[in-house]
Amino acid sequence: MRLRSGIAVAVSLVVLVAIGVVGVLVNRSALRAADAVHRADSMALGTNNGTLAGQMQLLSAKELNDFAEANALNLGKGNVADRAKLAAFAGKSAFFGYGLALTTPRGEVLTTTRAGGLPEATDPGYATLHAGLRAGKPGFSSVMTVGGVALAAVAVPVLAGGVPVAVLIGYNQVAATQLQAFVARLSADTHLTTIVDAEGRVGATSDPRLIGTTIDPQLIAAAHEMRAADFVEYAVPDGTRMIAVVVPGMPGGWTYVRSQTVASFDGAVHRRSQTLDLAMIAMLLAGILGISVFAYRTMITRRRADEKFRALFQHAPDMVAVVDAEGLIASSSPSAAAVLGFEPGSLQGSSVFDVVHPQDRGPLMEQFHALVGKRDGLLRRETRMVTSDGRPRWFEFTASNQLHNPALTGVVINARDVTQNRIFQERLAHEARHDSLTGLPNRRRMRDALGETLTADGVAVLYVDLNGFKPVNDKYGHNAGDELLRQFAKRLSGAIRDQDVVSRVGGDEFVILMPGVADAASAEAMAHRVRAEAELPFEIGDELVSVGASVGVSLARADSDPEDALRAADQAMYAVKYDSRVAVAPARAGRHRAGA
């Protein structure tokens, strides 16, 4: 017996060890997969934030350019009128409240809104600004410090006859810019977000204390060598291992950097992996019970991982894309493909109309081509787009014609999924025209259907009122009465023809419309069928309840007044209440009566 037990224990231990080894290997594989997903998510987030920051820079340049194009400037040295225009512009500018200056193309100051506090023309921070202007683009300076205040400048050429005759420079205090406000909102305990100039000086950061300082030289060197966003791993002097998402390519050589310790970057994923390893070791010692616990924990962990993965896609930000004049996608945000279910990058170079629903494609193409012909034109509308699996979804989008903008040279499209809003609106529309208790069309829908039918054809109108419904309500309660009405509505729906319409118009009253019926015999046959359905017992809880029905019929010819036809059927029904026969009213006039 002891030997047999030992063998059983040994076999159990071998099995448990084998399961434990397999579990550890699976956990290591899951860790690698989670690391890959985490890195991809972090890179996508950094790229998106860097793109948004670059767009904010370009917006500031656009504000300068719009002012230069809209205002005739004298360009004389110290010109009072020019200074007044610059001061007024600075007072309402979203970006350049610190100050503005007009200079010659060689840098000689013509007019400025500030008597002092601006960088000297020889400041090396202007190098990238002049380089941008020479390339025919807006110029963006590096961070420059004057009197302890960190500044940055944006410049656009002032043209006369298409030739640059002056330079308009706007200055902002980097600690108070919209870019700094945007980056400050990205603040988190685990990482530091910074946007730095070509020399690595901080122009915007989630830690305002670092404005004007210089980031780690290793990051500066990496940014100079990079042509696309990537991870950079390095160590600080105290030996702490760091990792950063570096996104180069912003205007003026600026770069987006999101850095944190490797421990905090990997922490959540790796701590979970270590917890699973300890759990598996404990389960090995606990035996069969440990195996069960391990299976349960693994199942929960995988479910949470799946839920997290789905949530990343369900809560993706709005889609942003730039298309050319023919509708070909030049660039798109990472979410553009994910929201529609396509592989990242697979939409690049394809036509934006390929993902538009076929029924909406023609009108949208016409509106798009009209938009292309309008400088700074704007188009807003809702349309259906088709996901990779063929499902249509509603999107609200705004298209802005920026083909003339050298920074974009395309039509910028912002799209937001509004499918749920559309479904909600359609449900509200349905509920407004249907009875909430029975699901049948309500009085409003019935009147619309009656009016539409009478424009082209005659119709038989049956007005039905349940006999003995009130006693059921009084004896068994309103819930029983509601159940009786639902059952009777179901019976009526099964008794009518496919083209007929049955509706509940209030209380225990129903109306049946029979399009194309002009003879009393057909209407009477339907009336008798309705009475027969009403007289069959209704099963309400444990009780069988019997009621009856009074049916009034009106035969209305085409072009009859809908209210007259409905009123005639109603009056015929009330007549039946008194003589126990169905009354049939011919078109526009008297009523026939049949047995109730």
KETI-253349 format. One record per residue (C-alpha): residue number from 1; residue in three letters; chain; z, y, x. Coordinates in steps of 0.1 Angstrom, whole numbers, plus 5000, padded with zeros to 4 digits. Each point is the difference from the previous one (the first is absolute). Layout:
R  pos  code  unit    up  north  east
R  NUM   Ala     A     Z      Y     X
...
% end
This chain:
R  pos  code  unit    up  north  east
R    1   Met     A  5000   5000  5000
R    2   Arg     A  5009   5024  5028
R    3   Leu     A  4968   4992  5019
R    4   Arg     A  4981   5005  4968
R    5   Ser     A  5016   5034  4995
R    6   Gly     A  4994   5010  5036
R    7   Ile     A  4963   4991  4996
R    8   Ala     A  4999   5020  4968
R    9   Val     A  5016   5030  5018
R   10   Ala     A  4977   4997  5030
R   11   Val     A  4970   4998  4978
R   12   Ser     A  5012   5030  4980
R   13   Leu     A  5006   5020  5032
R   14   Val     A  4966   4991  5014
R   15   Val     A  4984   5011  4967
R   16   Leu     A  5021   5032  4999
R   17   Val     A  4991   5008  5037
R   18   Ala     A  4963   4994  4993
R   19   Ile     A  5002   5022  4969
R   20   Gly     A  5019   5026  5020
R   21   Val     A  4974   5001  5028
R   22   Val     A  4972   5003  4974
R   23   Gly     A  5019   5028  4983
R   24   Val     A  5005   5019  5033
R   25   Leu     A  4963   4997  5008
R   26   Val     A  4991   5012  4965
R   27   Asn     A  5024   5029  5003
R   28   Arg     A  4984   5010  5033
R   29   Ser     A  4966   4999  4984
R   30   Ala     A  5012   5021  4971
R   31   Leu     A  5015   5025  5024
R   32   Arg     A  4967   5004  5018
R   33   Ala     A  4982   5005  4967
R   34   Ala     A  5026   5025  4988
R   35   Asp     A  4998   5019  5033
R   36   Ala     A  4962   5002  4996
R   37   Val     A  5003   5014  4964
R   38   His     A  5027   5024  5011
R   39   Arg     A  4979   5014  5028
R   40   Ala     A  4970   5003  4978
R   41   Asp     A  5020   5019  4974
R   42   Ser     A  5015   5023  5026
R   43   Met     A  4966   5008  5015
R   44   Ala     A  4985   5007  4966
R   45   Leu     A  5029   5023  4991
R   46   Gly     A  4997   5018  5033
R   47   Thr     A  4962   5004  4997
R   48   Asn     A  5004   5013  4965
R   49   Asn     A  5026   5026  5010
R   50   Gly     A  4980   5011  5030
R   51   Thr     A  4970   5004  4978
R   52   Leu     A  5020   5021  4975
R   53   Ala     A  5014   5021  5029
R   54   Gly     A  4965   5007  5014
R   55   Gln     A  4988   5010  4965
R   56   Met     A  5028   5025  4998
R   57   Gln     A  4989   5015  5033
R   58   Leu     A  4964   5002  4987
R   59   Leu     A  5013   5016  4968
R   60   Ser     A  5016   5028  5021
R   61   Ala     A  4967   5006  5017
R   62   Lys     A  4982   5000  4967
R   63   Glu     A  5023   5027  4988
R   64   Leu     A  4991   5022  5030
R   65   Asn     A  4963   4993  4996
R   66   Asp     A  5001   5009  4963
R   67   Phe     A  5016   5033  5009
R   68   Ala     A  4974   5007  5027
R   69   Glu     A  4971   4993  4977
R   70   Ala     A  5014   5019  4971
R   71   Asn     A  5010   5032  5018
R   72   Ala     A  4978   5025  5018
R   73   Leu     A  5018   5010  5032
R   74   Asn     A  4993   5031  5021
R   75   Leu     A  5009   4983  5032
R   76   Gly     A  5009   5032  5018
R   77   Lys     A  5029   5001  5024
R   78   Gly     A  5031   5009  4981
R   79   Asn     A  4981   5005  4968
R   80   Val     A  5026   5009  4972
R   81   Ala     A  4979   4985  4972
R   82   Asp     A  4997   4967  5018
R   83   Arg     A  5037   4999  5007
R   84   Ala     A  5008   5007  4963
R   85   Lys     A  4978   4971  4990
R   86   Leu     A  5016   4977  5025
R   87   Ala     A  5035   5011  4989
R   88   Ala     A  4992   4994  4963
R   89   Phe     A  4986   4966  5009
R   90   Ala     A  5031   4991  5020
R   91   Gly     A  5022   5010  4972
R   92   Lys     A  4985   4974  4976
R   93   Ser     A  4988   4974  5025
R   94   Ala     A  5014   4964  4996
R   95   Phe     A  4998   4995  5038
R   96   Phe     A  4999   5032  5020
R   97   Gly     A  5029   5021  4988
R   98   Tyr     A  5011   5005  5036
R   99   Gly     A  4970   5021  5010
R  100   Leu     A  4962   5004  5004
R  101   Ala     A  4977   5015  5027
R  102   Leu     A  4964   5009  5004
R  103   Thr     A  4986   4996  5035
R  104   Thr     A  4966   5003  5017
R  105   Pro     A  4983   4967  5009
R  106   Arg     A  5014   5005  5035
R  107   Gly     A  5036   5003  4988
R  108   Glu     A  5005   5038  5000
R  109   Val     A  5024   5009  4971
R  110   Leu     A  4983   5023  4974
R  111   Thr     A  5026   5001  4972
R  112   Thr     A  5033   4982  4994
R  113   Thr     A  5027   5000  4973
R  114   Arg     A  5028   4998  5026
R  115   Ala     A  5008   5025  5027
R  116   Gly     A  5015   4972  5021
R  117   Gly     A  5012   4964  4999
R  118   Leu     A  4965   4985  5005
R  119   Pro     A  4989   4979  5030
R  120   Glu     A  4981   5017  5027
R  121   Ala     A  4963   4994  5001
R  122   Thr     A  5005   4982  5033
R  123   Asp     A  5024   4974  4985
R  124   Pro     A  4987   4965  5009
R  125   Gly     A  5008   4989  4965
R  126   Tyr     A  4967   5018  4989
R  127   Ala     A  4979   4975  5020
R  128   Thr     A  4995   4975  4972
R  129   Leu     A  4995   5028  4975
R  130   His     A  4971   5014  5021
R  131   Ala     A  4986   4966  5006
R  132   Gly     A  4998   4994  4962
R  133   Leu     A  4982   5033  4994
R  134   Arg     A  4975   4993  5028
R  135   Ala     A  4993   4967  4983
R  136   Gly     A  4992   5018  4967
R  137   Lys     A  5032   4989  4983
R  138   Pro     A  5032   5017  4990
R  139   Gly     A  5023   5004  5030
R  140   Phe     A  5036   4987  5002
R  141   Ser     A  5023   5010  5028
R  142   Ser     A  5028   4981  5016
R  143   Val     A  5037   5010  4994
R  144   Met     A  5007   5034  5016
R  145   Thr     A  5035   5015  5004
R  146   Val     A  5006   5038  4997
R  147   Gly     A  5035   5013  5002
R  148   Gly     A  5015   4966  4993
R  149   Val     A  4978   4996  4969
R  150   Ala     A  4975   4970  4999
R  151   Leu     A  4966   5011  4987
R  152   Ala     A  4966   4984  4994
R  153   Ala     A  4967   5017  4993
R  154   Val     A  4969   4992  4980
R  155   Ala     A  4967   5019  5005
R  156   Val     A  4966   5003  4983
R  157   Pro     A  4970   5020  5010
R  158   Val     A  4991   5032  4981
R  159   Leu     A  4962   4999  4996
R  160   Ala     A  4974   5027  4995
R  161   Gly     A  4966   4987  4993
R  162   Gly     A  5011   4966  5010
R  163   Val     A  5011   5012  5035
R  164   Pro     A  5038   5000  5010
R  165   Val     A  5010   5037  5005
R  166   Ala     A  5038   4996  4999
R  167   Val     A  5027   4974  4997
R  168   Leu     A  5026   4999  4972
R  169   Ile     A  5033   4984  5012
R  170   Gly     A  5029   4990  4978
R  171   Tyr     A  5034   4994  5014
R  172   Asn     A  5027   4978  4985
R  173   Gln     A  5036   4994  5010
R  174   Val     A  4998   4962  5003
R  175   Ala     A  5036   4995  4988
R  176   Ala     A  4991   5015  4966
R  177   Thr     A  4965   4987  4994
R  178   Gln     A  4989   4977  4971
R  179   Leu     A  4992   4974  5026
R  180   Gln     A  5037   5001  5012
R  181   Ala     A  5012   4997  4963
R  182   Phe     A  4977   4970  4995
R  183   Val     A  5013   4982  5031
R  184   Ala     A  5036   5009  4992
R  185   Arg     A  4996   4980  4968
R  186   Leu     A  4992   4970  5021
R  187   Ser     A  5035   5001  5016
R  188   Ala     A  5017   4966  5002
R  189   Asp     A  5029   4986  5020
R  190   Thr     A  4979   4973  5016
R  191   His     A  4971   5020  5014
R  192   Leu     A  4989   5034  5013
R  193   Thr     A  4968   5016  4988
R  194   Thr     A  4984   5027  5022
R  195   Ile     A  4966   5018  5001
R  196   Val     A  4993   5012  5035
R  197   Asp     A  4973   5021  5017
R  198   Ala     A  4977   4989  5028
R  199   Glu     A  5028   5005  5026
R  200   Gly     A  5026   4981  4980
R  201   Arg     A  5020   5030  4987
R  202   Val     A  5015   4994  4966
R  203   Gly     A  4985   5022  4973
R  204   Ala     A  5014   4981  4970
R  205   Thr     A  5028   4974  4998
R  206   Ser     A  5024   4983  4977
R  207   Asp     A  5027   5013  5023
R  208   Pro     A  4996   5038  5001
R  209   Arg     A  5022   5002  5031
R  210   Leu     A  4971   4986  5020
R  211   Ile     A  4974   5027  4991
R  212   Gly     A  4985   5014  5032
R  213   Thr     A  5013   4972  5022
R  214   Thr     A  4978   4974  5017
R  215   Ile     A  4998   4963  4991
R  216   Asp     A  5003   4971  5024
R  217   Pro     A  4973   5003  5028
R  218   Gln     A  4990   4964  4993
R  219   Leu     A  4990   5009  4965
R  220   Ile     A  4981   5030  5012
R  221   Ala     A  4980   4979  5025
R  222   Ala     A  4993   4973  4974
R  223   Ala     A  4988   5026  4975
R  224   His     A  4975   5015  5026
R  225   Glu     A  4985   4965  5006
R  226   Met     A  4998   4989  4963
R  227   Arg     A  4970   5003  4978
R  228   Ala     A  5015   4985  4969
R  229   Ala     A  5035   4994  4985
R  230   Asp     A  5020   4974  5018
R  231   Phe     A  5036   4989  5008
R  232   Val     A  5015   5011  5033
R  233   Glu     A  5031   4982  5014
R  234   Tyr     A  5020   5016  5027
R  235   Ala     A  5036   5004  5013
R  236   Val     A  5021   5031  5002
R  237   Pro     A  5022   5008  5031
R  238   Asp     A  5031   4982  4986
R  239   Gly     A  4979   4968  4997
R  240   Thr     A  4996   5000  4962
R  241   Arg     A  4967   4984  4990
R  242   Met     A  4980   5023  4977
R  243   Ile     A  4969   4995  4979
R  244   Ala     A  4978   5028  4985
R  245   Val     A  4970   5003  4977
R  246   Val     A  4977   5025  5017
R  247   Val     A  4972   5015  4979
R  248   Pro     A  4977   5023  5021
R  249   Gly     A  4970   5020  4988
R  250   Met     A  5016   5028  4981
R  251   Pro     A  4984   5034  5004
R  252   Gly     A  5006   5018  5033
R  253   Gly     A  5010   4968  5017
R  254   Trp     A  5032   4997  4980
R  255   Thr     A  5015   4965  4995
R  256   Tyr     A  5023   4983  4974
R  257   Val     A  5028   4979  5015
R  258   Arg     A  5025   4979  4981
R  259   Ser     A  5026   4985  5025
R  260   Gln     A  5030   4978  4997
R  261   Thr     A  5019   4974  5019
R  262   Val     A  4985   4965  5002
R  263   Ala     A  5033   4987  4986
R  264   Ser     A  4998   5021  4969
R  265   Phe     A  4962   4993  4996
R  266   Asp     A  5005   4962  5001
R  267   Gly     A  5036   5000  4988
R  268   Ala     A  4996   4992  4963
R  269   Val     A  4975   4973  5005
R  270   His     A  5016   4984  5030
R  271   Arg     A  5036   5001  4986
R  272   Arg     A  4987   4981  4970
R  273   Ser     A  4985   4974  5023
R  274   Gln     A  5032   4996  5019
R  275   Thr     A  5019   4996  4968
R  276   Leu     A  4977   4972  4989
R  277   Asp     A  5005   4983  5034
R  278   Leu     A  5038   5001  4996
R  279   Ala     A  4997   4988  4964
R  280   Met     A  4978   4970  5011
R  281   Ile     A  5026   4991  5027
R  282   Ala     A  5028   5001  4975
R  283   Met     A  4980   4979  4976
R  284   Leu     A  4994   4974  5027
R  285   Leu     A  5038   4996  5004
R  286   Ala     A  5006   5001  4962
R  287   Gly     A  4976   4970  4994
R  288   Ile     A  4981   4995  4968
R  289   Leu     A  5017   5030  4983
R  290   Gly     A  4988   5021  5029
R  291   Ile     A  4965   4989  4994
R  292   Ser     A  5002   5011  4964
R  293   Val     A  5014   5034  5010
R  294   Phe     A  4973   5004  5026
R  295   Ala     A  4973   4993  4975
R  296   Tyr     A  5015   5025  4975
R  297   Arg     A  5003   5028  5027
R  298   Thr     A  4965   4994  5012
R  299   Met     A  4986   5002  4965
R  300   Ile     A  5019   5033  4993
R  301   Thr     A  4989   5014  5034
R  302   Arg     A  4963   4992  4993
R  303   Arg     A  5002   5014  4965
R  304   Arg     A  5015   5033  5013
R  305   Ala     A  4973   5002  5026
R  306   Asp     A  4973   4994  4974
R  307   Glu     A  5015   5027  4977
R  308   Lys     A  5002   5024  5029
R  309   Phe     A  4963   4993  5009
R  310   Arg     A  4989   5006  4964
R  311   Ala     A  5020   5032  4997
R  312   Leu     A  4983   5014  5031
R  313   Phe     A  4966   4998  4981
R  314   Gln     A  5013   5009  4966
R  315   His     A  5016   5032  5012
R  316   Ala     A  4972   5010  5024
R  317   Pro     A  4992   5038  5001
R  318   Asp     A  4970   5016  4983
R  319   Met     A  4966   4992  5015
R  320   Val     A  4983   5026  5022
R  321   Ala     A  4964   4997  5011
R  322   Val     A  4972   5023  5015
R  323   Val     A  4965   4992  4989
R  324   Asp     A  4966   5015  5010
R  325   Ala     A  4975   5017  4977
R  326   Glu     A  4986   4966  4990
R  327   Gly     A  5034   4985  4992
R  328   Leu     A  5004   4978  5031
R  329   Ile     A  5036   4997  5011
R  330   Ala     A  5004   5016  5034
R  331   Ser     A  5038   4995  5002
R  332   Ser     A  5029   4989  4977
R  333   Ser     A  5037   4997  5001
R  334   Pro     A  5015   4965  5006
R  335   Ser     A  5010   4999  4964
R  336   Ala     A  4965   5004  4986
R  337   Ala     A  4990   4964  5008
R  338   Ala     A  5034   4986  4992
R  339   Val     A  5003   5015  4965
R  340   Leu     A  4967   4985  4990
R  341   Gly     A  5007   4967  5017
R  342   Phe     A  4974   5002  5028
R  343   Glu     A  5005   4992  5037
R  344   Pro     A  5011   5030  5021
R  345   Gly     A  4969   5018  5013
R  346   Ser     A  4976   4980  4978
R  347   Leu     A  4990   5030  4979
R  348   Gln     A  4990   5021  5031
R  349   Gly     A  4963   5008  4997
R  350   Ser     A  4996   4987  4965
R  351   Ser     A  4992   5021  4970
R  352   Val     A  5030   5013  4980
R  353   Phe     A  4980   4993  4968
R  354   Asp     A  5000   4962  5009
R  355   Val     A  5037   4999  4988
R  356   Val     A  4994   5021  4969
R  357   His     A  4997   4981  4967
R  358   Pro     A  4963   4995  4990
R  359   Gln     A  5005   5018  4967
R  360   Asp     A  5014   5031  5017
R  361   Arg     A  4978   5000  5030
R  362   Gly     A  4970   5019  4986
R  363   Pro     A  5019   5030  4986
R  364   Leu     A  5021   5002  5031
R  365   Met     A  4970   5000  5023
R  366   Glu     A  4985   5029  4981
R  367   Gln     A  5032   5020  5002
R  368   Phe     A  5004   4991  5037
R  369   His     A  4965   5012  5009
R  370   Ala     A  5006   5032  4980
R  371   Leu     A  5033   5005  5020
R  372   Val     A  4981   4996  5033
R  373   Gly     A  4979   5030  4991
R  374   Lys     A  5030   5022  4995
R  375   Arg     A  5018   5014  5031
R  376   Asp     A  5037   4994  4996
R  377   Gly     A  4993   4984  4966
R  378   Leu     A  5028   4980  4984
R  379   Leu     A  4997   4970  4976
R  380   Arg     A  5029   4985  4981
R  381   Arg     A  4996   4970  4977
R  382   Glu     A  5013   4965  4992
R  383   Thr     A  4978   4970  5006
R  384   Arg     A  5002   4963  5003
R  385   Met     A  4997   4983  5034
R  386   Val     A  4996   4963  5006
R  387   Thr     A  5024   4981  5023
R  388   Ser     A  4988   4973  5024
R  389   Asp     A  5006   4974  4973
R  390   Gly     A  4979   5018  4975
R  391   Arg     A  5029   5015  4979
R  392   Pro     A  4994   5036  4987
R  393   Arg     A  5028   5025  5006
R  394   Trp     A  5002   5036  4989
R  395   Phe     A  5004   5027  5027
R  396   Glu     A  5005   5037  4998
R  397   Phe     A  4981   5016  5028
R  398   Thr     A  4992   5034  5015
R  399   Ala     A  4969   5006  5021
R  400   Ser     A  4996   5031  5021
R  401   Asn     A  4967   5010  5016
R  402   Gln     A  5009   5006  5037
R  403   Leu     A  4965   4992  5014
R  404   His     A  4999   5035  5015
R  405   Asn     A  5035   4995  5017
R  406   Pro     A  4993   4990  5036
R  407   Ala     A  5034   4982  5001
R  408   Leu     A  4990   4977  4971
R  409   Thr     A  4962   5003  4993
R  410   Gly     A  5004   4980  4969
R  411   Val     A  5013   4998  4965
R  412   Val     A  5037   4993  5000
R  413   Ile     A  5012   4977  4972
R  414   Asn     A  5036   4995  4990
R  415   Ala     A  5006   4972  4974
R  416   Arg     A  5031   4988  4982
R  417   Asp     A  5004   4968  4979
R  418   Val     A  5007   5011  4964
R  419   Thr     A  4993   4966  4983
R  420   Gln     A  5034   4998  4986
R  421   Asn     A  4998   5035  4985
R  422   Arg     A  4967   4990  4983
R  423   Ile     A  5015   4968  4986
R  424   Phe     A  5030   5020  4987
R  425   Gln     A  4976   5026  4984
R  426   Glu     A  4979   4972  4984
R  427   Arg     A  5032   4983  4987
R  428   Leu     A  5012   5033  4985
R  429   Ala     A  4966   5004  4983
R  430   His     A  5002   4965  4986
R  431   Glu     A  5035   5005  4987
R  432   Ala     A  4990   5032  4983
R  433   Arg     A  4975   4981  4979
R  434   His     A  5018   4967  4994
R  435   Asp     A  5031   4989  4981
R  436   Ser     A  5028   4992  5024
R  437   Leu     A  5015   4973  4978
R  438   Thr     A  4969   4979  4991
R  439   Gly     A  4975   5011  5027
R  440   Leu     A  4975   5008  4972
R  441   Pro     A  4981   5033  4999
R  442   Asn     A  5020   5027  4984
R  443   Arg     A  4991   5024  4972
R  444   Arg     A  4983   5025  5024
R  445   Arg     A  4978   4972  5016
R  446   Met     A  4991   4986  4965
R  447   Arg     A  4989   5035  4988
R  448   Asp     A  4978   5004  5030
R  449   Ala     A  4985   4966  4995
R  450   Leu     A  4994   5007  4963
R  451   Gly     A  4983   5033  5008
R  452   Glu     A  4978   4985  5026
R  453   Thr     A  4989   4971  4977
R  454   Leu     A  4992   5023  4970
R  455   Thr     A  4976   5020  5021
R  456   Ala     A  4976   4971  5000
R  457   Asp     A  5011   4973  4975
R  458   Gly     A  5020   4993  4970
R  459   Val     A  5035   4984  5003
R  460   Ala     A  5025   4982  4978
R  461   Val     A  5035   5014  5004
R  462   Leu     A  5029   4977  4991
R  463   Tyr     A  5035   5017  4997
R  464   Val     A  5027   4973  5003
R  465   Asp     A  5037   5004  4990
R  466   Leu     A  5025   4972  5004
R  467   Asn     A  5020   4992  4968
R  468   Gly     A  5036   4992  5005
R  469   Phe     A  5002   5012  5035
R  470   Lys     A  5030   5023  4994
R  471   Pro     A  5022   4972  4987
R  472   Val     A  4993   4981  5032
R  473   Asn     A  5011   5030  5020
R  474   Asp     A  5031   5005  4979
R  475   Lys     A  5010   4964  5001
R  476   Tyr     A  4991   4989  5036
R  477   Gly     A  5000   5033  5019
R  478   His     A  4973   5021  5016
R  479   Asn     A  4994   4975  5028
R  480   Ala     A  4990   4974  4974
R  481   Gly     A  4978   5026  4983
R  482   Asp     A  4983   5008  5033
R  483   Glu     A  4994   4964  5007
R  484   Leu     A  4984   4995  4966
R  485   Leu     A  4977   5029  5006
R  486   Arg     A  4989   4986  5034
R  487   Gln     A  4993   4966  4984
R  488   Phe     A  4980   5016  4971
R  489   Ala     A  4980   5021  5025
R  490   Lys     A  4991   4969  5019
R  491   Arg     A  4989   4982  4968
R  492   Leu     A  4978   5030  4990
R  493   Ser     A  4984   5001  5035
R  494   Gly     A  4991   4963  4996
R  495   Ala     A  4987   5004  4964
R  496   Ile     A  4975   5029  5006
R  497   Arg     A  4964   4998  5014
R  498   Asp     A  4993   5009  5036
R  499   Gln     A  4985   5034  4990
R  500   Asp     A  5029   5009  4977
R  501   Val     A  5029   5023  5009
R  502   Val     A  5036   4994  4989
R  503   Ser     A  5026   5027  5006
R  504   Arg     A  5036   5007  4991
R  505   Val     A  5002   5034  4984
R  506   Gly     A  5038   5002  4994
R  507   Gly     A  5030   4980  4988
R  508   Asp     A  4987   4968  4983
R  509   Glu     A  4965   5015  4994
R  510   Phe     A  4968   4988  5016
R  511   Val     A  4963   5010  4997
R  512   Ile     A  4970   4977  5006
R  513   Leu     A  4966   5015  5006
R  514   Met     A  4969   4977  4993
R  515   Pro     A  4969   5018  5014
R  516   Gly     A  4968   4992  4982
R  517   Val     A  5017   4985  4969
R  518   Ala     A  4987   5017  4969
R  519   Asp     A  5005   4973  4973
R  520   Ala     A  5032   4996  4981
R  521   Ala     A  4999   4962  5003
R  522   Ser     A  5003   4999  5038
R  523   Ala     A  5028   5026  4998
R  524   Glu     A  5018   4981  4973
R  525   Ala     A  4997   4968  5020
R  526   Met     A  5017   5017  5029
R  527   Ala     A  5027   5014  4977
R  528   His     A  5008   4965  4987
R  529   Arg     A  5001   4987  5036
R  530   Val     A  5025   5027  5009
R  531   Arg     A  5022   4992  4970
R  532   Ala     A  4999   4963  5009
R  533   Glu     A  5011   5008  5036
R  534   Ala     A  5029   5022  4987
R  535   Glu     A  5012   4974  4975
R  536   Leu     A  5004   4973  5027
R  537   Pro     A  5036   4997  5011
R  538   Phe     A  5011   5019  5031
R  539   Glu     A  5024   4983  5024
R  540   Ile     A  5026   5026  5009
R  541   Gly     A  5027   4985  5022
R  542   Asp     A  5012   4970  4981
R  543   Glu     A  4988   5013  4966
R  544   Leu     A  4968   4997  4981
R  545   Val     A  4992   5033  4984
R  546   Ser     A  4973   5005  4973
R  547   Val     A  4984   5033  4990
R  548   Gly     A  4967   5011  4985
R  549   Ala     A  4975   5027  5003
R  550   Ser     A  4982   5026  4979
R  551   Val     A  4965   5007  5011
R  552   Gly     A  4979   5030  4990
R  553   Val     A  4963   5001  5008
R  554   Ser     A  4976   5030  5003
R  555   Leu     A  4963   4995  5006
R  556   Ala     A  4987   5030  5018
R  557   Arg     A  4963   5007  5006
R  558   Ala     A  4986   5015  5033
R  559   Asp     A  5007   5037  5004
R  560   Ser     A  5031   4998  4977
R  561   Asp     A  5030   5020  5008
R  562   Pro     A  5025   4978  5019
R  563   Glu     A  5030   5015  4984
R  564   Asp     A  4985   4995  4965
R  565   Ala     A  4994   4963  5008
R  566   Leu     A  5035   4995  5014
R  567   Arg     A  5016   5018  4971
R  568   Ala     A  4980   4979  4975
R  569   Ala     A  5012   4968  5016
R  570   Asp     A  5036   5013  5000
R  571   Gln     A  4998   5009  4963
R  572   Ala     A  4985   4966  4992
R  573   Met     A  5029   4983  5018
R  574   Tyr     A  5026   5019  4980
R  575   Ala     A  4981   4990  4968
R  576   Val     A  5004   4964  5010
R  577   Lys     A  5037   5005  5004
R  578   Tyr     A  5002   5006  4962
R  579   Asp     A  4975   4975  4985
R  580   Ser     A  5002   4972  5027
R  581   Arg     A  4963   5000  5006
R  582   Val     A  4979   5012  5030
R  583   Ala     A  4981   5032  4991
R  584   Val     A  4966   5006  5017
R  585   Ala     A  4987   5035  5001
R  586   Pro     A  4962   5005  5003
R  587   Ala     A  4987   5026  5024
R  588   Arg     A  5012   5036  4992
R  589   Ala     A  5011   4991  4965
R  590   Gly     A  5019   4975  4978
R  591   Arg     A  5017   4968  5009
R  592   His     A  4994   4964  4991
R  593   Arg     A  5031   4979  4995
R  594   Ala     A  5005   4964  5010
R  595   Gly     A  5030   4977  4998
R  596   Ala     A  5028   5011  5023
% end
